[in-house]
C-alpha cells in the first residue's frame, strides 16, 4: 500500500487530467497539463467517452513500454553482432541478451 501512496499524485494526473491543480503536478508535466486543460474539445471528449474506452486506451499505453524494451533489445543485439561477429556464439548472444534485459528491467523499476 505504501508504494501506491508514493504514486498517488501520478495516478491523479491520468485519472483527473482536467480537474487536477497544475501547481500540484511536477514541473516537467505542467505545460502539457495546462495545454490539455485548455483544450475544450478534449475536455468534452474525455467526459463523453465511455469508461470501457478508457481501459482500451490504457492497454495501448502498455504497448509503448514493451515496444521500447524490444527496440532497445534489438538495437543491442545488432550492436553486439556487429562488434563481435567473428567471436559470437549462441552462448555469447544469450548472455548479452540477459544482461540487456536486466538493465532494461532496472530502468523501468
PDB file as gemmi writes it, atoms N, CA and C in Angstrom:
CRYST1    1.000    1.000    1.000  90.00  90.00  90.00 P 1                      
ATOM      1  N   UNK A   1       0.823  -1.196   0.000  1.00  0.00           N  
ATOM      2  CA  UNK A   1       0.000   0.000   0.000  1.00  0.00           C  
ATOM      3  C   UNK A   1       0.864   1.256   0.000  1.00  0.00           C  
ATOM      4  N   UNK A   2       2.025   1.180   0.629  1.00  0.00           N  
ATOM      5  CA  UNK A   2       2.908   2.340   0.694  1.00  0.00           C  
ATOM      6  C   UNK A   2       3.384   2.750  -0.694  1.00  0.00           C  
ATOM      7  N   UNK A   3       3.661   1.768  -1.566  1.00  0.00           N  
ATOM      8  CA  UNK A   3       4.114   2.106  -2.912  1.00  0.00           C  
ATOM      9  C   UNK A   3       2.996   2.784  -3.711  1.00  0.00           C  
ATOM     10  N   UNK A   4       1.758   2.399  -3.437  1.00  0.00           N  
ATOM     11  CA  UNK A   4       0.627   3.052  -4.092  1.00  0.00           C  
ATOM     12  C   UNK A   4       0.547   4.516  -3.662  1.00  0.00           C  
ATOM     13  N   UNK A   5       0.739   4.763  -2.375  1.00  0.00           N  
ATOM     14  CA  UNK A   5       0.690   6.133  -1.857  1.00  0.00           C  
ATOM     15  C   UNK A   5       1.769   7.005  -2.477  1.00  0.00           C  
ATOM     16  N   UNK A   6       2.929   6.409  -2.749  1.00  0.00           N  
ATOM     17  CA  UNK A   6       4.022   7.165  -3.361  1.00  0.00           C  
ATOM     18  C   UNK A   6       3.656   7.660  -4.757  1.00  0.00           C  
ATOM     19  N   UNK A   7       2.841   6.889  -5.453  1.00  0.00           N  
ATOM     20  CA  UNK A   7       2.488   7.229  -6.836  1.00  0.00           C  
ATOM     21  C   UNK A   7       1.078   7.799  -6.972  1.00  0.00           C  
ATOM     22  N   UNK A   8       0.454   8.117  -5.871  1.00  0.00           N  
ATOM     23  CA  UNK A   8      -0.924   8.603  -5.907  1.00  0.00           C  
ATOM     24  C   UNK A   8      -1.064   9.844  -6.786  1.00  0.00           C  
ATOM     25  N   UNK A   9      -0.143  10.776  -6.659  1.00  0.00           N  
ATOM     26  CA  UNK A   9      -0.206  12.007  -7.455  1.00  0.00           C  
ATOM     27  C   UNK A   9      -0.066  11.699  -8.947  1.00  0.00           C  
ATOM     28  N   UNK A  10       0.806  10.746  -9.284  1.00  0.00           N  
ATOM     29  CA  UNK A  10       0.965  10.357 -10.688  1.00  0.00           C  
ATOM     30  C   UNK A  10      -0.331   9.765 -11.236  1.00  0.00           C  
ATOM     31  N   UNK A  11      -1.007   8.963 -10.435  1.00  0.00           N  
ATOM     32  CA  UNK A  11      -2.273   8.378 -10.874  1.00  0.00           C  
ATOM     33  C   UNK A  11      -3.329   9.464 -11.085  1.00  0.00           C  
ATOM     34  N   UNK A  12      -3.323  10.462 -10.233  1.00  0.00           N  
ATOM     35  CA  UNK A  12      -4.312  11.541 -10.356  1.00  0.00           C  
ATOM     36  C   UNK A  12      -4.123  12.328 -11.648  1.00  0.00           C  
ATOM     37  N   UNK A  13      -2.885  12.455 -12.093  1.00  0.00           N  
ATOM     38  CA  UNK A  13      -2.623  13.171 -13.347  1.00  0.00           C  
ATOM     39  C   UNK A  13      -3.405  12.516 -14.482  1.00  0.00           C  
ATOM     40  N   UNK A  14      -3.426  11.190 -14.509  1.00  0.00           N  
ATOM     41  CA  UNK A  14      -4.096  10.482 -15.595  1.00  0.00           C  
ATOM     42  C   UNK A  14      -5.583  10.279 -15.358  1.00  0.00           C  
ATOM     43  N   UNK A  15      -5.973  10.088 -14.120  1.00  0.00           N  
ATOM     44  CA  UNK A  15      -7.390   9.835 -13.862  1.00  0.00           C  
ATOM     45  C   UNK A  15      -8.216  11.113 -13.795  1.00  0.00           C  
ATOM     46  N   UNK A  16      -7.598  12.226 -13.418  1.00  0.00           N  
ATOM     47  CA  UNK A  16      -8.316  13.504 -13.289  1.00  0.00           C  
ATOM     48  C   UNK A  16      -7.594  14.605 -14.046  1.00  0.00           C  
ATOM     49  N   UNK A  17      -7.222  14.317 -15.260  1.00  0.00           N  
ATOM     50  CA  UNK A  17      -6.409  15.234 -16.057  1.00  0.00           C  
ATOM     51  C   UNK A  17      -6.981  16.640 -16.121  1.00  0.00           C  
ATOM     52  N   UNK A  18      -8.288  16.754 -16.240  1.00  0.00           N  
ATOM     53  CA  UNK A  18      -8.894  18.068 -16.437  1.00  0.00           C  
ATOM     54  C   UNK A  18      -9.277  18.755 -15.134  1.00  0.00           C  
ATOM     55  N   UNK A  19      -9.158  18.062 -14.021  1.00  0.00           N  
ATOM     56  CA  UNK A  19      -9.570  18.640 -12.745  1.00  0.00           C  
ATOM     57  C   UNK A  19      -8.424  18.864 -11.759  1.00  0.00           C  
ATOM     58  N   UNK A  20      -7.276  18.287 -12.016  1.00  0.00           N  
ATOM     59  CA  UNK A  20      -6.165  18.371 -11.068  1.00  0.00           C  
ATOM     60  C   UNK A  20      -5.559  19.779 -11.077  1.00  0.00           C  
ATOM     61  N   UNK A  21      -5.112  20.224  -9.930  1.00  0.00           N  
ATOM     62  CA  UNK A  21      -4.465  21.527  -9.795  1.00  0.00           C  
ATOM     63  C   UNK A  21      -3.061  21.443 -10.385  1.00  0.00           C  
ATOM     64  N   UNK A  22      -2.773  22.276 -11.359  1.00  0.00           N  
ATOM     65  CA  UNK A  22      -1.491  22.244 -12.066  1.00  0.00           C  
ATOM     66  C   UNK A  22      -0.319  22.475 -11.115  1.00  0.00           C  
ATOM     67  N   UNK A  23      -0.515  23.252 -10.070  1.00  0.00           N  
ATOM     68  CA  UNK A  23       0.568  23.537  -9.128  1.00  0.00           C  
ATOM     69  C   UNK A  23       0.984  22.305  -8.327  1.00  0.00           C  
ATOM     70  N   UNK A  24       0.130  21.295  -8.263  1.00  0.00           N  
ATOM     71  CA  UNK A  24       0.447  20.079  -7.515  1.00  0.00           C  
ATOM     72  C   UNK A  24       1.202  19.045  -8.351  1.00  0.00           C  
ATOM     73  N   UNK A  25       1.316  19.309  -9.635  1.00  0.00           N  
ATOM     74  CA  UNK A  25       1.943  18.385 -10.571  1.00  0.00           C  
ATOM     75  C   UNK A  25       3.428  18.733 -10.710  1.00  0.00           C  
ATOM     76  N   UNK A  26       4.294  17.732 -10.904  1.00  0.00           N  
ATOM     77  CA  UNK A  26       5.713  18.040 -11.127  1.00  0.00           C  
ATOM     78  C   UNK A  26       5.894  19.015 -12.289  1.00  0.00           C  
ATOM     79  N   UNK A  27       6.882  19.850 -12.176  1.00  0.00           N  
ATOM     80  CA  UNK A  27       7.098  20.932 -13.135  1.00  0.00           C  
ATOM     81  C   UNK A  27       7.220  20.437 -14.572  1.00  0.00           C  
ATOM     82  N   UNK A  28       7.820  19.273 -14.759  1.00  0.00           N  
ATOM     83  CA  UNK A  28       8.044  18.761 -16.118  1.00  0.00           C  
ATOM     84  C   UNK A  28       6.740  18.428 -16.847  1.00  0.00           C  
ATOM     85  N   UNK A  29       5.625  18.274 -16.111  1.00  0.00           N  
ATOM     86  CA  UNK A  29       4.329  17.966 -16.722  1.00  0.00           C  
ATOM     87  C   UNK A  29       3.403  19.178 -16.821  1.00  0.00           C  
ATOM     88  N   UNK A  30       3.743  20.270 -16.195  1.00  0.00           N  
ATOM     89  CA  UNK A  30       2.808  21.384 -16.056  1.00  0.00           C  
ATOM     90  C   UNK A  30       2.379  21.989 -17.383  1.00  0.00           C  
ATOM     91  N   UNK A  31       3.309  22.232 -18.289  1.00  0.00           N  
ATOM     92  CA  UNK A  31       2.951  22.873 -19.570  1.00  0.00           C  
ATOM     93  C   UNK A  31       1.995  21.975 -20.359  1.00  0.00           C  
ATOM     94  N   UNK A  32       2.325  20.683 -20.437  1.00  0.00           N  
ATOM     95  CA  UNK A  32       1.450  19.750 -21.156  1.00  0.00           C  
ATOM     96  C   UNK A  32       0.062  19.705 -20.522  1.00  0.00           C  
ATOM     97  N   UNK A  33       0.035  19.699 -19.205  1.00  0.00           N  
ATOM     98  CA  UNK A  33      -1.242  19.634 -18.494  1.00  0.00           C  
ATOM     99  C   UNK A  33      -2.070  20.897 -18.726  1.00  0.00           C  
ATOM    100  N   UNK A  34      -1.428  22.038 -18.715  1.00  0.00           N  
ATOM    101  CA  UNK A  34      -2.130  23.304 -18.981  1.00  0.00           C  
ATOM    102  C   UNK A  34      -2.727  23.285 -20.385  1.00  0.00           C  
ATOM    103  N   UNK A  35      -1.943  22.814 -21.364  1.00  0.00           N  
ATOM    104  CA  UNK A  35      -2.443  22.748 -22.736  1.00  0.00           C  
ATOM    105  C   UNK A  35      -3.637  21.799 -22.845  1.00  0.00           C  
ATOM    106  N   UNK A  36      -3.553  20.665 -22.157  1.00  0.00           N  
ATOM    107  CA  UNK A  36      -4.679  19.727 -22.168  1.00  0.00           C  
ATOM    108  C   UNK A  36      -5.919  20.331 -21.526  1.00  0.00           C  
ATOM    109  N   UNK A  37      -5.731  20.984 -20.381  1.00  0.00           N  
ATOM    110  CA  UNK A  37      -6.874  21.551 -19.667  1.00  0.00           C  
ATOM    111  C   UNK A  37      -7.514  22.704 -20.432  1.00  0.00           C  
ATOM    112  N   UNK A  38      -6.751  23.370 -21.261  1.00  0.00           N  
ATOM    113  CA  UNK A  38      -7.296  24.492 -22.043  1.00  0.00           C  
ATOM    114  C   UNK A  38      -7.996  24.029 -23.325  1.00  0.00           C  
ATOM    115  N   UNK A  39      -7.791  22.798 -23.715  1.00  0.00           N  
ATOM    116  CA  UNK A  39      -8.408  22.282 -24.940  1.00  0.00           C  
ATOM    117  C   UNK A  39      -9.828  21.811 -24.620  1.00  0.00           C  
ATOM    118  N   UNK A  40     -10.802  22.678 -24.876  1.00  0.00           N  
ATOM    119  CA  UNK A  40     -12.189  22.364 -24.512  1.00  0.00           C  
ATOM    120  C   UNK A  40     -12.734  21.160 -25.277  1.00  0.00           C  
ATOM    121  N   UNK A  41     -12.315  20.989 -26.525  1.00  0.00           N  
ATOM    122  CA  UNK A  41     -12.810  19.836 -27.290  1.00  0.00           C  
ATOM    123  C   UNK A  41     -12.312  18.515 -26.689  1.00  0.00           C  
ATOM    124  N   UNK A  42     -11.096  18.515 -26.134  1.00  0.00           N  
ATOM    125  CA  UNK A  42     -10.591  17.307 -25.473  1.00  0.00           C  
ATOM    126  C   UNK A  42     -11.319  17.054 -24.155  1.00  0.00           C  
ATOM    127  N   UNK A  43     -11.608  18.126 -23.450  1.00  0.00           N  
ATOM    128  CA  UNK A  43     -12.347  18.006 -22.188  1.00  0.00           C  
ATOM    129  C   UNK A  43     -13.722  17.367 -22.445  1.00  0.00           C  
ATOM    130  N   UNK A  44     -14.403  17.802 -23.501  1.00  0.00           N  
ATOM    131  CA  UNK A  44     -15.710  17.241 -23.836  1.00  0.00           C  
ATOM    132  C   UNK A  44     -15.606  15.765 -24.229  1.00  0.00           C  
ATOM    133  N   UNK A  45     -14.591  15.442 -25.031  1.00  0.00           N  
ATOM    134  CA  UNK A  45     -14.404  14.044 -25.428  1.00  0.00           C  
ATOM    135  C   UNK A  45     -14.122  13.170 -24.220  1.00  0.00           C  
ATOM    136  N   UNK A  46     -13.329  13.686 -23.289  1.00  0.00           N  
ATOM    137  CA  UNK A  46     -12.985  12.940 -22.081  1.00  0.00           C  
ATOM    138  C   UNK A  46     -14.232  12.653 -21.249  1.00  0.00           C  
ATOM    139  N   UNK A  47     -15.082  13.640 -21.118  1.00  0.00           N  
ATOM    140  CA  UNK A  47     -16.298  13.474 -20.308  1.00  0.00           C  
ATOM    141  C   UNK A  47     -17.340  12.592 -20.996  1.00  0.00           C  
ATOM    142  N   UNK A  48     -17.382  12.633 -22.326  1.00  0.00           N  
ATOM    143  CA  UNK A  48     -18.391  11.871 -23.062  1.00  0.00           C  
ATOM    144  C   UNK A  48     -17.980  10.427 -23.353  1.00  0.00           C  
ATOM    145  N   UNK A  49     -16.700  10.135 -23.251  1.00  0.00           N  
ATOM    146  CA  UNK A  49     -16.211   8.794 -23.598  1.00  0.00           C  
ATOM    147  C   UNK A  49     -16.640   7.774 -22.548  1.00  0.00           C  
ATOM    148  N   UNK A  50     -17.061   6.599 -22.994  1.00  0.00           N  
ATOM    149  CA  UNK A  50     -17.425   5.553 -22.028  1.00  0.00           C  
ATOM    150  C   UNK A  50     -16.176   5.018 -21.314  1.00  0.00           C  
ATOM    151  N   UNK A  51     -16.368   4.496 -20.139  1.00  0.00           N  
ATOM    152  CA  UNK A  51     -15.260   4.004 -19.327  1.00  0.00           C  
ATOM    153  C   UNK A  51     -14.506   2.878 -20.022  1.00  0.00           C  
ATOM    154  N   UNK A  52     -15.205   2.064 -20.777  1.00  0.00           N  
ATOM    155  CA  UNK A  52     -14.555   0.951 -21.470  1.00  0.00           C  
ATOM    156  C   UNK A  52     -13.516   1.461 -22.465  1.00  0.00           C  
ATOM    157  N   UNK A  53     -13.771   2.615 -23.052  1.00  0.00           N  
ATOM    158  CA  UNK A  53     -12.816   3.212 -23.980  1.00  0.00           C  
ATOM    159  C   UNK A  53     -11.532   3.611 -23.253  1.00  0.00           C  
ATOM    160  N   UNK A  54     -11.678   4.089 -22.030  1.00  0.00           N  
ATOM    161  CA  UNK A  54     -10.512   4.447 -21.214  1.00  0.00           C  
ATOM    162  C   UNK A  54      -9.636   3.218 -20.978  1.00  0.00           C  
ATOM    163  N   UNK A  55     -10.257   2.093 -20.631  1.00  0.00           N  
ATOM    164  CA  UNK A  55      -9.490   0.878 -20.367  1.00  0.00           C  
ATOM    165  C   UNK A  55      -8.826   0.345 -21.633  1.00  0.00           C  
ATOM    166  N   UNK A  56      -9.485   0.511 -22.760  1.00  0.00           N  
ATOM    167  CA  UNK A  56      -8.866   0.112 -24.027  1.00  0.00           C  
ATOM    168  C   UNK A  56      -7.643   0.986 -24.308  1.00  0.00           C  
ATOM    169  N   UNK A  57      -7.768   2.277 -24.087  1.00  0.00           N  
ATOM    170  CA  UNK A  57      -6.638   3.187 -24.295  1.00  0.00           C  
ATOM    171  C   UNK A  57      -5.495   2.853 -23.345  1.00  0.00           C  
ATOM    172  N   UNK A  58      -5.820   2.450 -22.138  1.00  0.00           N  
ATOM    173  CA  UNK A  58      -4.802   2.081 -21.161  1.00  0.00           C  
ATOM    174  C   UNK A  58      -3.990   0.889 -21.648  1.00  0.00           C  
ATOM    175  N   UNK A  59      -4.654  -0.066 -22.290  1.00  0.00           N  
ATOM    176  CA  UNK A  59      -3.933  -1.206 -22.864  1.00  0.00           C  
ATOM    177  C   UNK A  59      -2.943  -0.733 -23.924  1.00  0.00           C  
ATOM    178  N   UNK A  60      -3.337   0.265 -24.694  1.00  0.00           N  
ATOM    179  CA  UNK A  60      -2.452   0.784 -25.733  1.00  0.00           C  
ATOM    180  C   UNK A  60      -1.216   1.460 -25.127  1.00  0.00           C  
ATOM    181  N   UNK A  61      -1.379   2.084 -23.985  1.00  0.00           N  
ATOM    182  CA  UNK A  61      -0.250   2.726 -23.305  1.00  0.00           C  
ATOM    183  C   UNK A  61       0.788   1.680 -22.922  1.00  0.00           C  
ATOM    184  N   UNK A  62       0.331   0.524 -22.461  1.00  0.00           N  
ATOM    185  CA  UNK A  62       1.257  -0.537 -22.070  1.00  0.00           C  
ATOM    186  C   UNK A  62       2.075  -1.037 -23.251  1.00  0.00           C  
ATOM    187  N   UNK A  63       1.508  -0.997 -24.434  1.00  0.00           N  
ATOM    188  CA  UNK A  63       2.210  -1.457 -25.626  1.00  0.00           C  
ATOM    189  C   UNK A  63       3.476  -0.638 -25.854  1.00  0.00           C  
ATOM    190  N   UNK A  64       3.415   0.659 -25.601  1.00  0.00           N  
ATOM    191  CA  UNK A  64       4.573   1.502 -25.866  1.00  0.00           C  
ATOM    192  C   UNK A  64       5.759   1.142 -24.979  1.00  0.00           C  
ATOM    193  N   UNK A  65       5.508   0.793 -23.736  1.00  0.00           N  
ATOM    194  CA  UNK A  65       6.600   0.394 -22.848  1.00  0.00           C  
ATOM    195  C   UNK A  65       7.276  -0.869 -23.328  1.00  0.00           C  
ATOM    196  N   UNK A  66       6.484  -1.866 -23.719  1.00  0.00           N  
ATOM    197  CA  UNK A  66       7.074  -3.117 -24.195  1.00  0.00           C  
ATOM    198  C   UNK A  66       7.730  -2.921 -25.558  1.00  0.00           C  
ATOM    199  N   UNK A  67       7.182  -2.048 -26.390  1.00  0.00           N  
ATOM    200  CA  UNK A  67       7.804  -1.752 -27.677  1.00  0.00           C  
ATOM    201  C   UNK A  67       9.172  -1.127 -27.470  1.00  0.00           C  
ATOM    202  N   UNK A  68       9.276  -0.221 -26.509  1.00  0.00           N  
ATOM    203  CA  UNK A  68      10.555   0.414 -26.205  1.00  0.00           C  
ATOM    204  C   UNK A  68      11.590  -0.629 -25.789  1.00  0.00           C  
ATOM    205  N   UNK A  69      11.184  -1.565 -24.933  1.00  0.00           N  
ATOM    206  CA  UNK A  69      12.107  -2.606 -24.478  1.00  0.00           C  
ATOM    207  C   UNK A  69      12.569  -3.455 -25.661  1.00  0.00           C  
ATOM    208  N   UNK A  70      11.644  -3.816 -26.554  1.00  0.00           N  
ATOM    209  CA  UNK A  70      12.008  -4.620 -27.724  1.00  0.00           C  
ATOM    210  C   UNK A  70      12.970  -3.873 -28.636  1.00  0.00           C  
ATOM    211  N   UNK A  71      12.707  -2.607 -28.874  1.00  0.00           N  
ATOM    212  CA  UNK A  71      13.596  -1.821 -29.731  1.00  0.00           C  
ATOM    213  C   UNK A  71      14.992  -1.723 -29.140  1.00  0.00           C  
ATOM    214  N   UNK A  72      15.073  -1.488 -27.847  1.00  0.00           N  
ATOM    215  CA  UNK A  72      16.370  -1.421 -27.183  1.00  0.00           C  
ATOM    216  C   UNK A  72      17.087  -2.764 -27.282  1.00  0.00           C  
ATOM    217  N   UNK A  73      16.334  -3.818 -27.096  1.00  0.00           N  
ATOM    218  CA  UNK A  73      16.884  -5.164 -27.133  1.00  0.00           C  
ATOM    219  C   UNK A  73      17.472  -5.469 -28.514  1.00  0.00           C  
ATOM    220  N   UNK A  74      16.724  -5.196 -29.579  1.00  0.00           N  
ATOM    221  CA  UNK A  74      17.208  -5.482 -30.923  1.00  0.00           C  
ATOM    222  C   UNK A  74      18.347  -4.553 -31.326  1.00  0.00           C  
ATOM    223  N   UNK A  75      18.327  -3.341 -30.836  1.00  0.00           N  
ATOM    224  CA  UNK A  75      19.437  -2.430 -31.086  1.00  0.00           C  
ATOM    225  C   UNK A  75      20.712  -2.965 -30.454  1.00  0.00           C  
ATOM    226  N   UNK A  76      20.596  -3.441 -29.237  1.00  0.00           N  
ATOM    227  CA  UNK A  76      21.744  -4.021 -28.534  1.00  0.00           C  
ATOM    228  C   UNK A  76      22.225  -5.275 -29.254  1.00  0.00           C  
ATOM    229  N   UNK A  77      21.290  -6.098 -29.715  1.00  0.00           N  
ATOM    230  CA  UNK A  77      21.654  -7.314 -30.432  1.00  0.00           C  
ATOM    231  C   UNK A  77      22.423  -6.975 -31.704  1.00  0.00           C  
ATOM    232  N   UNK A  78      21.951  -5.982 -32.435  1.00  0.00           N  
ATOM    233  CA  UNK A  78      22.613  -5.578 -33.673  1.00  0.00           C  
ATOM    234  C   UNK A  78      24.024  -5.074 -33.384  1.00  0.00           C  
ATOM    235  N   UNK A  79      24.169  -4.275 -32.339  1.00  0.00           N  
ATOM    236  CA  UNK A  79      25.482  -3.762 -31.958  1.00  0.00           C  
ATOM    237  C   UNK A  79      26.408  -4.908 -31.574  1.00  0.00           C  
ATOM    238  N   UNK A  80      25.906  -5.844 -30.790  1.00  0.00           N  
ATOM    239  CA  UNK A  80      26.714  -6.981 -30.339  1.00  0.00           C  
ATOM    240  C   UNK A  80      27.143  -7.841 -31.519  1.00  0.00           C  
ATOM    241  N   UNK A  81      26.233  -8.093 -32.435  1.00  0.00           N  
ATOM    242  CA  UNK A  81      26.565  -8.919 -33.593  1.00  0.00           C  
ATOM    243  C   UNK A  81      27.591  -8.234 -34.482  1.00  0.00           C  
ATOM    244  N   UNK A  82      27.523  -6.932 -34.626  1.00  0.00           N  
ATOM    245  CA  UNK A  82      28.470  -6.206 -35.457  1.00  0.00           C  
ATOM    246  C   UNK A  82      29.839  -6.139 -34.794  1.00  0.00           C  
ATOM    247  N   UNK A  83      29.849  -5.858 -33.513  1.00  0.00           N  
ATOM    248  CA  UNK A  83      31.092  -5.651 -32.769  1.00  0.00           C  
ATOM    249  C   UNK A  83      31.899  -6.941 -32.635  1.00  0.00           C  
ATOM    250  N   UNK A  84      31.226  -8.052 -32.425  1.00  0.00           N  
ATOM    251  CA  UNK A  84      31.938  -9.289 -32.126  1.00  0.00           C  
ATOM    252  C   UNK A  84      31.539 -10.420 -33.074  1.00  0.00           C  
ATOM    253  N   UNK A  85      31.289 -10.090 -34.310  1.00  0.00           N  
ATOM    254  CA  UNK A  85      30.765 -11.090 -35.239  1.00  0.00           C  
ATOM    255  C   UNK A  85      31.672 -12.317 -35.349  1.00  0.00           C  
ATOM    256  N   UNK A  86      32.970 -12.147 -35.374  1.00  0.00           N  
ATOM    257  CA  UNK A  86      33.857 -13.290 -35.569  1.00  0.00           C  
ATOM    258  C   UNK A  86      33.900 -14.210 -34.360  1.00  0.00           C  
ATOM    259  N   UNK A  87      33.661 -13.677 -33.172  1.00  0.00           N  
ATOM    260  CA  UNK A  87      33.745 -14.481 -31.955  1.00  0.00           C  
ATOM    261  C   UNK A  87      32.382 -14.840 -31.375  1.00  0.00           C  
ATOM    262  N   UNK A  88      31.327 -14.476 -32.040  1.00  0.00           N  
ATOM    263  CA  UNK A  88      29.990 -14.616 -31.472  1.00  0.00           C  
ATOM    264  C   UNK A  88      29.481 -16.054 -31.556  1.00  0.00           C  
ATOM    265  N   UNK A  89      29.116 -16.587 -30.406  1.00  0.00           N  
ATOM    266  CA  UNK A  89      28.480 -17.904 -30.343  1.00  0.00           C  
ATOM    267  C   UNK A  89      27.074 -17.711 -29.778  1.00  0.00           C  
ATOM    268  N   UNK A  90      26.286 -18.765 -29.821  1.00  0.00           N  
ATOM    269  CA  UNK A  90      24.940 -18.681 -29.252  1.00  0.00           C  
ATOM    270  C   UNK A  90      24.994 -18.343 -27.768  1.00  0.00           C  
ATOM    271  N   UNK A  91      25.966 -18.898 -27.079  1.00  0.00           N  
ATOM    272  CA  UNK A  91      26.112 -18.643 -25.638  1.00  0.00           C  
ATOM    273  C   UNK A  91      26.422 -17.165 -25.389  1.00  0.00           C  
ATOM    274  N   UNK A  92      27.329 -16.580 -26.178  1.00  0.00           N  
ATOM    275  CA  UNK A  92      27.660 -15.159 -26.026  1.00  0.00           C  
ATOM    276  C   UNK A  92      26.431 -14.282 -26.265  1.00  0.00           C  
ATOM    277  N   UNK A  93      25.680 -14.621 -27.287  1.00  0.00           N  
ATOM    278  CA  UNK A  93      24.486 -13.847 -27.613  1.00  0.00           C  
ATOM    279  C   UNK A  93      23.448 -13.945 -26.495  1.00  0.00           C  
ATOM    280  N   UNK A  94      23.271 -15.133 -25.944  1.00  0.00           N  
ATOM    281  CA  UNK A  94      22.326 -15.330 -24.847  1.00  0.00           C  
ATOM    282  C   UNK A  94      22.724 -14.505 -23.626  1.00  0.00           C  
ATOM    283  N   UNK A  95      23.993 -14.523 -23.274  1.00  0.00           N  
ATOM    284  CA  UNK A  95      24.472 -13.739 -22.125  1.00  0.00           C  
ATOM    285  C   UNK A  95      24.261 -12.251 -22.373  1.00  0.00           C  
ATOM    286  N   UNK A  96      24.550 -11.804 -23.576  1.00  0.00           N  
ATOM    287  CA  UNK A  96      24.353 -10.390 -23.918  1.00  0.00           C  
ATOM    288  C   UNK A  96      22.881  -9.997 -23.796  1.00  0.00           C  
ATOM    289  N   UNK A  97      21.979 -10.861 -24.264  1.00  0.00           N  
ATOM    290  CA  UNK A  97      20.546 -10.594 -24.157  1.00  0.00           C  
ATOM    291  C   UNK A  97      20.104 -10.510 -22.706  1.00  0.00           C  
ATOM    292  N   UNK A  98      20.593 -11.451 -21.903  1.00  0.00           N  
ATOM    293  CA  UNK A  98      20.211 -11.461 -20.488  1.00  0.00           C  
ATOM    294  C   UNK A  98      20.664 -10.186 -19.790  1.00  0.00           C  
ATOM    295  N   UNK A  99      21.871  -9.747 -20.086  1.00  0.00           N  
ATOM    296  CA  UNK A  99      22.375  -8.508 -19.481  1.00  0.00           C  
ATOM    297  C   UNK A  99      21.544  -7.308 -19.914  1.00  0.00           C  
ATOM    298  N   UNK A 100      21.224  -7.236 -21.194  1.00  0.00           N  
ATOM    299  CA  UNK A 100      20.439  -6.115 -21.702  1.00  0.00           C  
ATOM    300  C   UNK A 100      19.050  -6.107 -21.090  1.00  0.00           C  
ATOM    301  N   UNK A 101      18.437  -7.288 -20.961  1.00  0.00           N  
ATOM    302  CA  UNK A 101      17.100  -7.372 -20.385  1.00  0.00           C  
ATOM    303  C   UNK A 101      17.118  -6.930 -18.928  1.00  0.00           C  
ATOM    304  N   UNK A 102      18.123  -7.357 -18.177  1.00  0.00           N  
ATOM    305  CA  UNK A 102      18.224  -6.977 -16.768  1.00  0.00           C  
ATOM    306  C   UNK A 102      18.397  -5.474 -16.632  1.00  0.00           C  
ATOM    307  N   UNK A 103      19.188  -4.859 -17.499  1.00  0.00           N  
ATOM    308  CA  UNK A 103      19.387  -3.409 -17.446  1.00  0.00           C  
ATOM    309  C   UNK A 103      18.093  -2.689 -17.781  1.00  0.00           C  
ATOM    310  N   UNK A 104      17.351  -3.163 -18.769  1.00  0.00           N  
ATOM    311  CA  UNK A 104      16.075  -2.540 -19.136  1.00  0.00           C  
ATOM    312  C   UNK A 104      15.073  -2.673 -18.008  1.00  0.00           C  
ATOM    313  N   UNK A 105      15.061  -3.817 -17.354  1.00  0.00           N  
ATOM    314  CA  UNK A 105      14.142  -4.052 -16.244  1.00  0.00           C  
ATOM    315  C   UNK A 105      14.431  -3.086 -15.101  1.00  0.00           C  
ATOM    316  N   UNK A 106      15.688  -2.806 -14.843  1.00  0.00           N  
ATOM    317  CA  UNK A 106      16.053  -1.870 -13.780  1.00  0.00           C  
ATOM    318  C   UNK A 106      15.602  -0.452 -14.104  1.00  0.00           C  
ATOM    319  N   UNK A 107      15.674  -0.077 -15.367  1.00  0.00           N  
ATOM    320  CA  UNK A 107      15.254   1.266 -15.777  1.00  0.00           C  
ATOM    321  C   UNK A 107      13.772   1.464 -15.483  1.00  0.00           C  
ATOM    322  N   UNK A 108      12.947   0.441 -15.753  1.00  0.00           N  
ATOM    323  CA  UNK A 108      11.509   0.580 -15.576  1.00  0.00           C  
ATOM    324  C   UNK A 108      11.064   0.422 -14.138  1.00  0.00           C  
ATOM    325  N   UNK A 109      11.906  -0.132 -13.287  1.00  0.00           N  
ATOM    326  CA  UNK A 109      11.535  -0.246 -11.879  1.00  0.00           C  
ATOM    327  C   UNK A 109      11.795   1.064 -11.207  1.00  0.00           C  
TER     328      UNK A 109                                                      
END                                                                             
